[in-house]
Amino acid sequence: MMMPDGRAWRFVDISPAKAREFSERLLVAANAAERNAQPTPKEAPR
């Protein structure tokens, strides 16, 4: 197994303020996706 490249771990080098902003944007996107999701169709009777 290959060791991960050091650059792959740079995502943890963000400030707490940026992390909060990113998590807020993710939450807004998740809520919008939930609102726009189509309900799962029920199975047709056989």
PDB file of all heavy atoms in Angstrom:
ATOM      1  N   MET A   1       0.845  -1.177   0.000  1.00  0.00           N
ATOM      2  CA  MET A   1       0.000   0.000   0.000  1.00  0.00           C
ATOM      3  C   MET A   1       0.889   1.238   0.000  1.00  0.00           C
ATOM      4  O   MET A   1       1.865   1.288   0.733  1.00  0.00           O
ATOM      5  CB  MET A   1      -0.883  -0.024   1.243  1.00  0.00           C
ATOM      6  CG  MET A   1      -1.867   1.092   1.296  1.00  0.00           C
ATOM      7  SD  MET A   1      -3.098   0.747   2.560  1.00  0.00           S
ATOM      8  CE  MET A   1      -2.833   2.126   3.629  1.00  0.00           C
ATOM      9  N   MET A   2       0.527   2.230  -0.804  1.00  0.00           N
ATOM     10  CA  MET A   2       1.331   3.438  -0.881  1.00  0.00           C
ATOM     11  C   MET A   2       0.940   4.412   0.234  1.00  0.00           C
ATOM     12  O   MET A   2      -0.225   4.508   0.610  1.00  0.00           O
ATOM     13  CB  MET A   2       1.120   4.129  -2.218  1.00  0.00           C
ATOM     14  CG  MET A   2       1.686   3.361  -3.398  1.00  0.00           C
ATOM     15  SD  MET A   2       1.406   4.240  -4.934  1.00  0.00           S
ATOM     16  CE  MET A   2       2.352   5.720  -4.665  1.00  0.00           C
ATOM     17  N   MET A   3       1.915   5.133   0.737  1.00  0.00           N
ATOM     18  CA  MET A   3       1.638   6.169   1.730  1.00  0.00           C
ATOM     19  C   MET A   3       1.019   7.369   1.013  1.00  0.00           C
ATOM     20  O   MET A   3       1.391   7.663  -0.121  1.00  0.00           O
ATOM     21  CB  MET A   3       2.923   6.596   2.434  1.00  0.00           C
ATOM     22  CG  MET A   3       3.530   5.503   3.293  1.00  0.00           C
ATOM     23  SD  MET A   3       2.403   4.959   4.595  1.00  0.00           S
ATOM     24  CE  MET A   3       2.407   6.387   5.652  1.00  0.00           C
ATOM     25  N   PRO A   4       0.086   8.045   1.666  1.00  0.00           N
ATOM     26  CA  PRO A   4      -0.522   9.199   1.011  1.00  0.00           C
ATOM     27  C   PRO A   4       0.489  10.330   0.822  1.00  0.00           C
ATOM     28  O   PRO A   4       1.409  10.490   1.611  1.00  0.00           O
ATOM     29  CB  PRO A   4      -1.629   9.615   1.966  1.00  0.00           C
ATOM     30  CG  PRO A   4      -1.261   9.013   3.269  1.00  0.00           C
ATOM     31  CD  PRO A   4      -0.451   7.788   2.980  1.00  0.00           C
ATOM     32  N   ASP A   5       0.287  11.067  -0.213  1.00  0.00           N
ATOM     33  CA  ASP A   5       1.126  12.224  -0.497  1.00  0.00           C
ATOM     34  C   ASP A   5       0.892  13.279   0.591  1.00  0.00           C
ATOM     35  O   ASP A   5      -0.234  13.480   1.031  1.00  0.00           O
ATOM     36  CB  ASP A   5       0.733  12.777  -1.871  1.00  0.00           C
ATOM     37  CG  ASP A   5       1.678  13.859  -2.358  1.00  0.00           C
ATOM     38  OD1 ASP A   5       2.506  14.329  -1.569  1.00  0.00           O
ATOM     39  OD2 ASP A   5       1.570  14.229  -3.529  1.00  0.00           O
ATOM     40  N   GLY A   6       1.930  13.946   1.015  1.00  0.00           N
ATOM     41  CA  GLY A   6       1.801  14.968   2.058  1.00  0.00           C
ATOM     42  C   GLY A   6       0.842  16.073   1.682  1.00  0.00           C
ATOM     43  O   GLY A   6       0.164  16.637   2.536  1.00  0.00           O
ATOM     44  N   ARG A   7       0.748  16.379   0.392  1.00  0.00           N
ATOM     45  CA  ARG A   7      -0.160  17.441  -0.048  1.00  0.00           C
ATOM     46  C   ARG A   7      -1.614  17.060   0.164  1.00  0.00           C
ATOM     47  O   ARG A   7      -2.472  17.929   0.284  1.00  0.00           O
ATOM     48  CB  ARG A   7       0.085  17.755  -1.515  1.00  0.00           C
ATOM     49  CG  ARG A   7       1.417  18.434  -1.761  1.00  0.00           C
ATOM     50  CD  ARG A   7       1.676  18.576  -3.221  1.00  0.00           C
ATOM     51  NE  ARG A   7       1.823  17.233  -3.789  1.00  0.00           N
ATOM     52  CZ  ARG A   7       2.022  16.969  -5.055  1.00  0.00           C
ATOM     53  NH1 ARG A   7       2.092  17.955  -5.924  1.00  0.00           N
ATOM     54  NH2 ARG A   7       2.161  15.748  -5.490  1.00  0.00           N
ATOM     55  N   ALA A   8      -1.913  15.780   0.205  1.00  0.00           N
ATOM     56  CA  ALA A   8      -3.292  15.338   0.371  1.00  0.00           C
ATOM     57  C   ALA A   8      -3.836  15.712   1.747  1.00  0.00           C
ATOM     58  O   ALA A   8      -5.043  15.761   1.936  1.00  0.00           O
ATOM     59  CB  ALA A   8      -3.392  13.829   0.163  1.00  0.00           C
ATOM     60  N   TRP A   9      -2.986  15.993   2.699  1.00  0.00           N
ATOM     61  CA  TRP A   9      -3.418  16.300   4.063  1.00  0.00           C
ATOM     62  C   TRP A   9      -3.473  17.796   4.337  1.00  0.00           C
ATOM     63  O   TRP A   9      -3.720  18.205   5.449  1.00  0.00           O
ATOM     64  CB  TRP A   9      -2.493  15.608   5.062  1.00  0.00           C
ATOM     65  CG  TRP A   9      -2.512  14.136   4.872  1.00  0.00           C
ATOM     66  CD1 TRP A   9      -1.569  13.382   4.240  1.00  0.00           C
ATOM     67  CD2 TRP A   9      -3.538  13.226   5.271  1.00  0.00           C
ATOM     68  NE1 TRP A   9      -1.946  12.071   4.221  1.00  0.00           N
ATOM     69  CE2 TRP A   9      -3.141  11.935   4.852  1.00  0.00           C
ATOM     70  CE3 TRP A   9      -4.750  13.374   5.935  1.00  0.00           C
ATOM     71  CZ2 TRP A   9      -3.923  10.815   5.083  1.00  0.00           C
ATOM     72  CZ3 TRP A   9      -5.524  12.252   6.172  1.00  0.00           C
ATOM     73  CH2 TRP A   9      -5.112  10.991   5.744  1.00  0.00           C
ATOM     74  N   ARG A  10      -3.264  18.634   3.341  1.00  0.00           N
ATOM     75  CA  ARG A  10      -3.254  20.080   3.543  1.00  0.00           C
ATOM     76  C   ARG A  10      -4.629  20.621   3.904  1.00  0.00           C
ATOM     77  O   ARG A  10      -4.744  21.738   4.367  1.00  0.00           O
ATOM     78  CB  ARG A  10      -2.756  20.790   2.275  1.00  0.00           C
ATOM     79  CG  ARG A  10      -1.369  20.413   1.894  1.00  0.00           C
ATOM     80  CD  ARG A  10      -0.275  21.396   2.118  1.00  0.00           C
ATOM     81  NE  ARG A  10      -0.569  22.728   2.510  1.00  0.00           N
ATOM     82  CZ  ARG A  10      -0.170  23.790   1.856  1.00  0.00           C
ATOM     83  NH1 ARG A  10       0.495  23.678   0.737  1.00  0.00           N
ATOM     84  NH2 ARG A  10      -0.428  24.987   2.317  1.00  0.00           N
ATOM     85  N   PHE A  11      -5.693  19.836   3.676  1.00  0.00           N
ATOM     86  CA  PHE A  11      -7.032  20.324   3.974  1.00  0.00           C
ATOM     87  C   PHE A  11      -7.216  20.613   5.456  1.00  0.00           C
ATOM     88  O   PHE A  11      -8.118  21.335   5.836  1.00  0.00           O
ATOM     89  CB  PHE A  11      -8.102  19.350   3.479  1.00  0.00           C
ATOM     90  CG  PHE A  11      -8.126  18.042   4.213  1.00  0.00           C
ATOM     91  CD1 PHE A  11      -8.903  17.881   5.340  1.00  0.00           C
ATOM     92  CD2 PHE A  11      -7.374  16.966   3.760  1.00  0.00           C
ATOM     93  CE1 PHE A  11      -8.932  16.683   6.011  1.00  0.00           C
ATOM     94  CE2 PHE A  11      -7.399  15.760   4.428  1.00  0.00           C
ATOM     95  CZ  PHE A  11      -8.168  15.624   5.558  1.00  0.00           C
ATOM     96  N   VAL A  12      -6.380  20.063   6.313  1.00  0.00           N
ATOM     97  CA  VAL A  12      -6.521  20.330   7.749  1.00  0.00           C
ATOM     98  C   VAL A  12      -5.843  21.633   8.151  1.00  0.00           C
ATOM     99  O   VAL A  12      -5.944  22.039   9.291  1.00  0.00           O
ATOM    100  CB  VAL A  12      -5.980  19.166   8.609  1.00  0.00           C
ATOM    101  CG1 VAL A  12      -6.791  17.910   8.380  1.00  0.00           C
ATOM    102  CG2 VAL A  12      -4.526  18.924   8.359  1.00  0.00           C
ATOM    103  N   ASP A  13      -5.181  22.296   7.200  1.00  0.00           N
ATOM    104  CA  ASP A  13      -4.509  23.559   7.478  1.00  0.00           C
ATOM    105  C   ASP A  13      -5.427  24.755   7.256  1.00  0.00           C
ATOM    106  O   ASP A  13      -5.023  25.745   6.662  1.00  0.00           O
ATOM    107  CB  ASP A  13      -3.268  23.714   6.582  1.00  0.00           C
ATOM    108  CG  ASP A  13      -2.096  22.914   7.084  1.00  0.00           C
ATOM    109  OD1 ASP A  13      -2.144  22.441   8.230  1.00  0.00           O
ATOM    110  OD2 ASP A  13      -1.132  22.776   6.329  1.00  0.00           O
ATOM    111  N   ILE A  14      -6.688  24.678   7.706  1.00  0.00           N
ATOM    112  CA  ILE A  14      -7.590  25.809   7.532  1.00  0.00           C
ATOM    113  C   ILE A  14      -7.910  26.411   8.893  1.00  0.00           C
ATOM    114  O   ILE A  14      -7.859  25.728   9.917  1.00  0.00           O
ATOM    115  CB  ILE A  14      -8.883  25.411   6.793  1.00  0.00           C
ATOM    116  CG1 ILE A  14      -9.685  24.373   7.582  1.00  0.00           C
ATOM    117  CG2 ILE A  14      -8.581  24.903   5.397  1.00  0.00           C
ATOM    118  CD1 ILE A  14     -11.023  24.052   6.966  1.00  0.00           C
ATOM    119  N   SER A  15      -8.245  27.678   8.893  1.00  0.00           N
ATOM    120  CA  SER A  15      -8.545  28.367  10.151  1.00  0.00           C
ATOM    121  C   SER A  15      -9.922  27.937  10.656  1.00  0.00           C
ATOM    122  O   SER A  15     -10.775  27.507   9.888  1.00  0.00           O
ATOM    123  CB  SER A  15      -8.528  29.874   9.923  1.00  0.00           C
ATOM    124  OG  SER A  15      -9.628  30.254   9.124  1.00  0.00           O
ATOM    125  N   PRO A  16     -10.147  28.069  11.948  1.00  0.00           N
ATOM    126  CA  PRO A  16     -11.473  27.739  12.486  1.00  0.00           C
ATOM    127  C   PRO A  16     -12.589  28.565  11.840  1.00  0.00           C
ATOM    128  O   PRO A  16     -13.682  28.055  11.608  1.00  0.00           O
ATOM    129  CB  PRO A  16     -11.341  28.067  13.975  1.00  0.00           C
ATOM    130  CG  PRO A  16      -9.885  27.934  14.260  1.00  0.00           C
ATOM    131  CD  PRO A  16      -9.193  28.382  13.009  1.00  0.00           C
ATOM    132  N   ALA A  17     -12.314  29.825  11.511  1.00  0.00           N
ATOM    133  CA  ALA A  17     -13.334  30.665  10.879  1.00  0.00           C
ATOM    134  C   ALA A  17     -13.692  30.118   9.501  1.00  0.00           C
ATOM    135  O   ALA A  17     -14.874  30.055   9.132  1.00  0.00           O
ATOM    136  CB  ALA A  17     -12.837  32.102  10.763  1.00  0.00           C
ATOM    137  N   LYS A  18     -12.683  29.703   8.729  1.00  0.00           N
ATOM    138  CA  LYS A  18     -12.945  29.123   7.407  1.00  0.00           C
ATOM    139  C   LYS A  18     -13.695  27.807   7.547  1.00  0.00           C
ATOM    140  O   LYS A  18     -14.575  27.491   6.741  1.00  0.00           O
ATOM    141  CB  LYS A  18     -11.637  28.901   6.645  1.00  0.00           C
ATOM    142  CG  LYS A  18     -11.087  30.149   6.033  1.00  0.00           C
ATOM    143  CD  LYS A  18     -11.927  30.566   4.845  1.00  0.00           C
ATOM    144  CE  LYS A  18     -11.336  31.787   4.184  1.00  0.00           C
ATOM    145  NZ  LYS A  18     -12.208  32.317   3.155  1.00  0.00           N
ATOM    146  N   ALA A  19     -13.353  27.015   8.552  1.00  0.00           N
ATOM    147  CA  ALA A  19     -14.048  25.741   8.770  1.00  0.00           C
ATOM    148  C   ALA A  19     -15.517  25.981   9.100  1.00  0.00           C
ATOM    149  O   ALA A  19     -16.396  25.274   8.600  1.00  0.00           O
ATOM    150  CB  ALA A  19     -13.368  24.961   9.892  1.00  0.00           C
ATOM    151  N   ARG A  20     -15.792  27.000   9.924  1.00  0.00           N
ATOM    152  CA  ARG A  20     -17.185  27.330  10.258  1.00  0.00           C
ATOM    153  C   ARG A  20     -17.943  27.790   9.012  1.00  0.00           C
ATOM    154  O   ARG A  20     -19.089  27.397   8.792  1.00  0.00           O
ATOM    155  CB  ARG A  20     -17.235  28.423  11.330  1.00  0.00           C
ATOM    156  CG  ARG A  20     -17.094  27.888  12.739  1.00  0.00           C
ATOM    157  CD  ARG A  20     -17.398  28.959  13.770  1.00  0.00           C
ATOM    158  NE  ARG A  20     -16.310  29.918  13.878  1.00  0.00           N
ATOM    159  CZ  ARG A  20     -15.225  29.745  14.607  1.00  0.00           C
ATOM    160  NH1 ARG A  20     -15.079  28.652  15.311  1.00  0.00           N
ATOM    161  NH2 ARG A  20     -14.289  30.667  14.655  1.00  0.00           N
ATOM    162  N   GLU A  21     -17.295  28.631   8.195  1.00  0.00           N
ATOM    163  CA  GLU A  21     -17.926  29.113   6.969  1.00  0.00           C
ATOM    164  C   GLU A  21     -18.234  27.945   6.028  1.00  0.00           C
ATOM    165  O   GLU A  21     -19.321  27.856   5.462  1.00  0.00           O
ATOM    166  CB  GLU A  21     -16.991  30.105   6.277  1.00  0.00           C
ATOM    167  CG  GLU A  21     -17.522  30.653   4.978  1.00  0.00           C
ATOM    168  CD  GLU A  21     -16.502  31.516   4.254  1.00  0.00           C
ATOM    169  OE1 GLU A  21     -15.623  32.098   4.900  1.00  0.00           O
ATOM    170  OE2 GLU A  21     -16.592  31.573   3.010  1.00  0.00           O
ATOM    171  N   PHE A  22     -17.269  27.032   5.894  1.00  0.00           N
ATOM    172  CA  PHE A  22     -17.453  25.872   5.027  1.00  0.00           C
ATOM    173  C   PHE A  22     -18.586  24.985   5.535  1.00  0.00           C
ATOM    174  O   PHE A  22     -19.435  24.533   4.758  1.00  0.00           O
ATOM    175  CB  PHE A  22     -16.146  25.092   4.946  1.00  0.00           C
ATOM    176  CG  PHE A  22     -16.204  23.917   4.016  1.00  0.00           C
ATOM    177  CD1 PHE A  22     -16.464  24.081   2.666  1.00  0.00           C
ATOM    178  CD2 PHE A  22     -15.995  22.638   4.496  1.00  0.00           C
ATOM    179  CE1 PHE A  22     -16.520  23.001   1.804  1.00  0.00           C
ATOM    180  CE2 PHE A  22     -16.050  21.544   3.648  1.00  0.00           C
ATOM    181  CZ  PHE A  22     -16.315  21.728   2.294  1.00  0.00           C
ATOM    182  N   SER A  23     -18.640  24.744   6.847  1.00  0.00           N
ATOM    183  CA  SER A  23     -19.695  23.883   7.388  1.00  0.00           C
ATOM    184  C   SER A  23     -21.063  24.535   7.227  1.00  0.00           C
ATOM    185  O   SER A  23     -22.051  23.852   6.960  1.00  0.00           O
ATOM    186  CB  SER A  23     -19.420  23.541   8.849  1.00  0.00           C
ATOM    187  OG  SER A  23     -19.477  24.701   9.649  1.00  0.00           O
ATOM    188  N   GLU A  24     -21.118  25.870   7.350  1.00  0.00           N
ATOM    189  CA  GLU A  24     -22.393  26.559   7.146  1.00  0.00           C
ATOM    190  C   GLU A  24     -22.851  26.434   5.699  1.00  0.00           C
ATOM    191  O   GLU A  24     -24.031  26.191   5.429  1.00  0.00           O
ATOM    192  CB  GLU A  24     -22.235  28.034   7.518  1.00  0.00           C
ATOM    193  CG  GLU A  24     -23.539  28.810   7.454  1.00  0.00           C
ATOM    194  CD  GLU A  24     -23.376  30.252   7.906  1.00  0.00           C
ATOM    195  OE1 GLU A  24     -22.552  30.517   8.785  1.00  0.00           O
ATOM    196  OE2 GLU A  24     -24.084  31.102   7.342  1.00  0.00           O
ATOM    197  N   ARG A  25     -21.914  26.562   4.755  1.00  0.00           N
ATOM    198  CA  ARG A  25     -22.265  26.421   3.344  1.00  0.00           C
ATOM    199  C   ARG A  25     -22.727  24.999   3.040  1.00  0.00           C
ATOM    200  O   ARG A  25     -23.661  24.786   2.246  1.00  0.00           O
ATOM    201  CB  ARG A  25     -21.075  26.792   2.473  1.00  0.00           C
ATOM    202  CG  ARG A  25     -20.785  28.288   2.505  1.00  0.00           C
ATOM    203  CD  ARG A  25     -19.532  28.652   1.772  1.00  0.00           C
ATOM    204  NE  ARG A  25     -19.659  28.345   0.353  1.00  0.00           N
ATOM    205  CZ  ARG A  25     -18.634  28.325  -0.495  1.00  0.00           C
ATOM    206  NH1 ARG A  25     -17.414  28.600  -0.082  1.00  0.00           N
ATOM    207  NH2 ARG A  25     -18.825  28.045  -1.759  1.00  0.00           N
ATOM    208  N   LEU A  26     -22.075  24.005   3.662  1.00  0.00           N
ATOM    209  CA  LEU A  26     -22.504  22.612   3.463  1.00  0.00           C
ATOM    210  C   LEU A  26     -23.908  22.396   4.002  1.00  0.00           C
ATOM    211  O   LEU A  26     -24.717  21.700   3.380  1.00  0.00           O
ATOM    212  CB  LEU A  26     -21.528  21.652   4.160  1.00  0.00           C
ATOM    213  CG  LEU A  26     -20.220  21.388   3.453  1.00  0.00           C
ATOM    214  CD1 LEU A  26     -19.338  20.504   4.340  1.00  0.00           C
ATOM    215  CD2 LEU A  26     -20.438  20.714   2.118  1.00  0.00           C
ATOM    216  N   LEU A  27     -24.203  22.982   5.165  1.00  0.00           N
ATOM    217  CA  LEU A  27     -25.518  22.824   5.767  1.00  0.00           C
ATOM    218  C   LEU A  27     -26.597  23.462   4.901  1.00  0.00           C
ATOM    219  O   LEU A  27     -27.664  22.879   4.687  1.00  0.00           O
ATOM    220  CB  LEU A  27     -25.530  23.434   7.169  1.00  0.00           C
ATOM    221  CG  LEU A  27     -26.789  23.229   7.989  1.00  0.00           C
ATOM    222  CD1 LEU A  27     -27.065  21.743   8.182  1.00  0.00           C
ATOM    223  CD2 LEU A  27     -26.652  23.920   9.325  1.00  0.00           C
ATOM    224  N   VAL A  28     -26.319  24.648   4.362  1.00  0.00           N
ATOM    225  CA  VAL A  28     -27.274  25.317   3.469  1.00  0.00           C
ATOM    226  C   VAL A  28     -27.514  24.461   2.226  1.00  0.00           C
ATOM    227  O   VAL A  28     -28.654  24.274   1.796  1.00  0.00           O
ATOM    228  CB  VAL A  28     -26.762  26.734   3.096  1.00  0.00           C
ATOM    229  CG1 VAL A  28     -27.564  27.316   1.953  1.00  0.00           C
ATOM    230  CG2 VAL A  28     -26.814  27.639   4.310  1.00  0.00           C
ATOM    231  N   ALA A  29     -26.435  23.912   1.661  1.00  0.00           N
ATOM    232  CA  ALA A  29     -26.573  23.074   0.471  1.00  0.00           C
ATOM    233  C   ALA A  29     -27.358  21.794   0.778  1.00  0.00           C
ATOM    234  O   ALA A  29     -28.190  21.362  -0.022  1.00  0.00           O
ATOM    235  CB  ALA A  29     -25.196  22.728  -0.083  1.00  0.00           C
ATOM    236  N   ALA A  30     -27.110  21.202   1.935  1.00  0.00           N
ATOM    237  CA  ALA A  30     -27.833  19.977   2.310  1.00  0.00           C
ATOM    238  C   ALA A  30     -29.318  20.260   2.496  1.00  0.00           C
ATOM    239  O   ALA A  30     -30.169  19.477   2.062  1.00  0.00           O
ATOM    240  CB  ALA A  30     -27.236  19.392   3.587  1.00  0.00           C
ATOM    241  N   ASN A  31     -29.632  21.386   3.127  1.00  0.00           N
ATOM    242  CA  ASN A  31     -31.040  21.746   3.323  1.00  0.00           C
ATOM    243  C   ASN A  31     -31.725  22.011   1.988  1.00  0.00           C
ATOM    244  O   ASN A  31     -32.866  21.591   1.770  1.00  0.00           O
ATOM    245  CB  ASN A  31     -31.160  22.970   4.235  1.00  0.00           C
ATOM    246  CG  ASN A  31     -30.836  22.630   5.673  1.00  0.00           C
ATOM    247  OD1 ASN A  31     -30.913  21.485   6.092  1.00  0.00           O
ATOM    248  ND2 ASN A  31     -30.452  23.634   6.427  1.00  0.00           N
ATOM    249  N   ALA A  32     -31.032  22.682   1.072  1.00  0.00           N
ATOM    250  CA  ALA A  32     -31.607  22.943  -0.251  1.00  0.00           C
ATOM    251  C   ALA A  32     -31.817  21.638  -1.012  1.00  0.00           C
ATOM    252  O   ALA A  32     -32.850  21.459  -1.673  1.00  0.00           O
ATOM    253  CB  ALA A  32     -30.698  23.880  -1.039  1.00  0.00           C
ATOM    254  N   ALA A  33     -30.876  20.729  -0.921  1.00  0.00           N
ATOM    255  CA  ALA A  33     -31.010  19.442  -1.601  1.00  0.00           C
ATOM    256  C   ALA A  33     -32.186  18.654  -1.037  1.00  0.00           C
ATOM    257  O   ALA A  33     -32.921  18.000  -1.787  1.00  0.00           O
ATOM    258  CB  ALA A  33     -29.722  18.640  -1.458  1.00  0.00           C
ATOM    259  N   GLU A  34     -32.369  18.727   0.272  1.00  0.00           N
ATOM    260  CA  GLU A  34     -33.487  18.027   0.906  1.00  0.00           C
ATOM    261  C   GLU A  34     -34.821  18.603   0.429  1.00  0.00           C
ATOM    262  O   GLU A  34     -35.767  17.871   0.149  1.00  0.00           O
ATOM    263  CB  GLU A  34     -33.370  18.165   2.426  1.00  0.00           C
ATOM    264  CG  GLU A  34     -33.727  16.926   3.175  1.00  0.00           C
ATOM    265  CD  GLU A  34     -33.355  17.051   4.635  1.00  0.00           C
ATOM    266  OE1 GLU A  34     -33.666  18.083   5.251  1.00  0.00           O
ATOM    267  OE2 GLU A  34     -32.749  16.104   5.145  1.00  0.00           O
ATOM    268  N   ARG A  35     -34.889  19.936   0.334  1.00  0.00           N
ATOM    269  CA  ARG A  35     -36.130  20.582  -0.136  1.00  0.00           C
ATOM    270  C   ARG A  35     -36.426  20.225  -1.584  1.00  0.00           C
ATOM    271  O   ARG A  35     -37.583  20.060  -1.968  1.00  0.00           O
ATOM    272  CB  ARG A  35     -36.011  22.106  -0.024  1.00  0.00           C
ATOM    273  CG  ARG A  35     -36.306  22.659   1.346  1.00  0.00           C
ATOM    274  CD  ARG A  35     -36.494  24.163   1.299  1.00  0.00           C
ATOM    275  NE  ARG A  35     -35.370  24.850   0.667  1.00  0.00           N
ATOM    276  CZ  ARG A  35     -34.279  25.263   1.286  1.00  0.00           C
ATOM    277  NH1 ARG A  35     -34.128  25.034   2.575  1.00  0.00           N
ATOM    278  NH2 ARG A  35     -33.319  25.889   0.631  1.00  0.00           N
ATOM    279  N   ASN A  36     -35.381  20.102  -2.404  1.00  0.00           N
ATOM    280  CA  ASN A  36     -35.566  19.850  -3.827  1.00  0.00           C
ATOM    281  C   ASN A  36     -35.671  18.369  -4.171  1.00  0.00           C
ATOM    282  O   ASN A  36     -35.934  18.033  -5.320  1.00  0.00           O
ATOM    283  CB  ASN A  36     -34.410  20.461  -4.622  1.00  0.00           C
ATOM    284  CG  ASN A  36     -34.393  21.965  -4.520  1.00  0.00           C
ATOM    285  OD1 ASN A  36     -35.424  22.591  -4.335  1.00  0.00           O
ATOM    286  ND2 ASN A  36     -33.219  22.550  -4.614  1.00  0.00           N
ATOM    287  N   ALA A  37     -35.460  17.495  -3.201  1.00  0.00           N
ATOM    288  CA  ALA A  37     -35.467  16.056  -3.479  1.00  0.00           C
ATOM    289  C   ALA A  37     -36.878  15.589  -3.829  1.00  0.00           C
ATOM    290  O   ALA A  37     -37.872  16.038  -3.258  1.00  0.00           O
ATOM    291  CB  ALA A  37     -34.960  15.288  -2.267  1.00  0.00           C
ATOM    292  N   GLN A  38     -36.923  14.691  -4.766  1.00  0.00           N
ATOM    293  CA  GLN A  38     -38.208  14.094  -5.149  1.00  0.00           C
ATOM    294  C   GLN A  38     -38.482  12.933  -4.189  1.00  0.00           C
ATOM    295  O   GLN A  38     -37.584  12.171  -3.856  1.00  0.00           O
ATOM    296  CB  GLN A  38     -38.130  13.545  -6.578  1.00  0.00           C
ATOM    297  CG  GLN A  38     -37.871  14.607  -7.618  1.00  0.00           C
ATOM    298  CD  GLN A  38     -39.035  15.579  -7.732  1.00  0.00           C
ATOM    299  OE1 GLN A  38     -40.187  15.167  -7.612  1.00  0.00           O
ATOM    300  NE2 GLN A  38     -38.733  16.839  -7.948  1.00  0.00           N
ATOM    301  N   PRO A  39     -39.721  12.797  -3.748  1.00  0.00           N
ATOM    302  CA  PRO A  39     -40.034  11.650  -2.882  1.00  0.00           C
ATOM    303  C   PRO A  39     -39.852  10.339  -3.643  1.00  0.00           C
ATOM    304  O   PRO A  39     -40.033  10.291  -4.859  1.00  0.00           O
ATOM    305  CB  PRO A  39     -41.493  11.860  -2.493  1.00  0.00           C
ATOM    306  CG  PRO A  39     -42.038  12.828  -3.479  1.00  0.00           C
ATOM    307  CD  PRO A  39     -40.875  13.628  -4.009  1.00  0.00           C
ATOM    308  N   THR A  40     -39.472   9.312  -2.932  1.00  0.00           N
ATOM    309  CA  THR A  40     -39.270   8.009  -3.555  1.00  0.00           C
ATOM    310  C   THR A  40     -40.622   7.453  -3.986  1.00  0.00           C
ATOM    311  O   THR A  40     -41.554   7.375  -3.165  1.00  0.00           O
ATOM    312  CB  THR A  40     -38.631   7.032  -2.546  1.00  0.00           C
ATOM    313  OG1 THR A  40     -37.450   7.647  -2.048  1.00  0.00           O
ATOM    314  CG2 THR A  40     -38.298   5.717  -3.200  1.00  0.00           C
ATOM    315  N   PRO A  41     -40.768   7.095  -5.262  1.00  0.00           N
ATOM    316  CA  PRO A  41     -42.068   6.558  -5.707  1.00  0.00           C
ATOM    317  C   PRO A  41     -42.339   5.207  -5.059  1.00  0.00           C
ATOM    318  O   PRO A  41     -41.440   4.410  -4.829  1.00  0.00           O
ATOM    319  CB  PRO A  41     -41.910   6.422  -7.220  1.00  0.00           C
ATOM    320  CG  PRO A  41     -40.435   6.393  -7.460  1.00  0.00           C
ATOM    321  CD  PRO A  41     -39.789   7.142  -6.330  1.00  0.00           C
ATOM    322  N   LYS A  42     -43.620   4.991  -4.737  1.00  0.00           N
ATOM    323  CA  LYS A  42     -43.986   3.700  -4.157  1.00  0.00           C
ATOM    324  C   LYS A  42     -44.009   2.650  -5.249  1.00  0.00           C
ATOM    325  O   LYS A  42     -44.240   2.955  -6.427  1.00  0.00           O
ATOM    326  CB  LYS A  42     -45.384   3.799  -3.516  1.00  0.00           C
ATOM    327  CG  LYS A  42     -45.389   4.716  -2.313  1.00  0.00           C
ATOM    328  CD  LYS A  42     -46.755   4.752  -1.682  1.00  0.00           C
ATOM    329  CE  LYS A  42     -46.716   5.665  -0.466  1.00  0.00           C
ATOM    330  NZ  LYS A  42     -48.030   5.811   0.144  1.00  0.00           N
ATOM    331  N   GLU A  43     -43.757   1.416  -4.862  1.00  0.00           N
ATOM    332  CA  GLU A  43     -43.772   0.324  -5.844  1.00  0.00           C
ATOM    333  C   GLU A  43     -45.184   0.109  -6.348  1.00  0.00           C
ATOM    334  O   GLU A  43     -46.152   0.187  -5.593  1.00  0.00           O
ATOM    335  CB  GLU A  43     -43.250  -0.957  -5.211  1.00  0.00           C
ATOM    336  CG  GLU A  43     -41.744  -0.975  -4.996  1.00  0.00           C
ATOM    337  CD  GLU A  43     -41.253  -2.329  -4.574  1.00  0.00           C
ATOM    338  OE1 GLU A  43     -41.897  -3.340  -4.910  1.00  0.00           O
ATOM    339  OE2 GLU A  43     -40.239  -2.378  -3.874  1.00  0.00           O
ATOM    340  N   ALA A  44     -45.278  -0.162  -7.639  1.00  0.00           N
ATOM    341  CA  ALA A  44     -46.586  -0.438  -8.227  1.00  0.00           C
ATOM    342  C   ALA A  44     -47.041  -1.828  -7.780  1.00  0.00           C
ATOM    343  O   ALA A  44     -46.233  -2.747  -7.662  1.00  0.00           O
ATOM    344  CB  ALA A  44     -46.483  -0.393  -9.745  1.00  0.00           C
ATOM    345  N   PRO A  45     -48.333  -1.954  -7.506  1.00  0.00           N
ATOM    346  CA  PRO A  45     -48.836  -3.297  -7.119  1.00  0.00           C
ATOM    347  C   PRO A  45     -48.688  -4.268  -8.272  1.00  0.00           C
ATOM    348  O   PRO A  45     -48.814  -3.911  -9.434  1.00  0.00           O
ATOM    349  CB  PRO A  45     -50.308  -3.047  -6.776  1.00  0.00           C
ATOM    350  CG  PRO A  45     -50.639  -1.709  -7.332  1.00  0.00           C
ATOM    351  CD  PRO A  45     -49.379  -0.959  -7.516  1.00  0.00           C
ATOM    352  N   ARG A  46     -48.430  -5.522  -7.930  1.00  0.00           N
ATOM    353  CA  ARG A  46     -48.220  -6.553  -8.963  1.00  0.00           C
ATOM    354  C   ARG A  46     -49.453  -7.370  -9.158  1.00  0.00           C
ATOM    355  O   ARG A  46     -50.213  -7.686  -8.382  1.00  0.00           O
ATOM    356  CB  ARG A  46     -47.067  -7.469  -8.578  1.00  0.00           C
ATOM    357  CG  ARG A  46     -45.790  -6.689  -8.591  1.00  0.00           C
ATOM    358  CD  ARG A  46     -44.653  -7.559  -8.171  1.00  0.00           C
ATOM    359  NE  ARG A  46     -43.464  -6.727  -8.028  1.00  0.00           N
ATOM    360  CZ  ARG A  46     -42.271  -7.094  -8.411  1.00  0.00           C
ATOM    361  NH1 ARG A  46     -42.074  -8.264  -8.927  1.00  0.00           N
ATOM    362  NH2 ARG A  46     -41.263  -6.311  -8.256  1.00  0.00           N
TER     363      ARG A  46
END
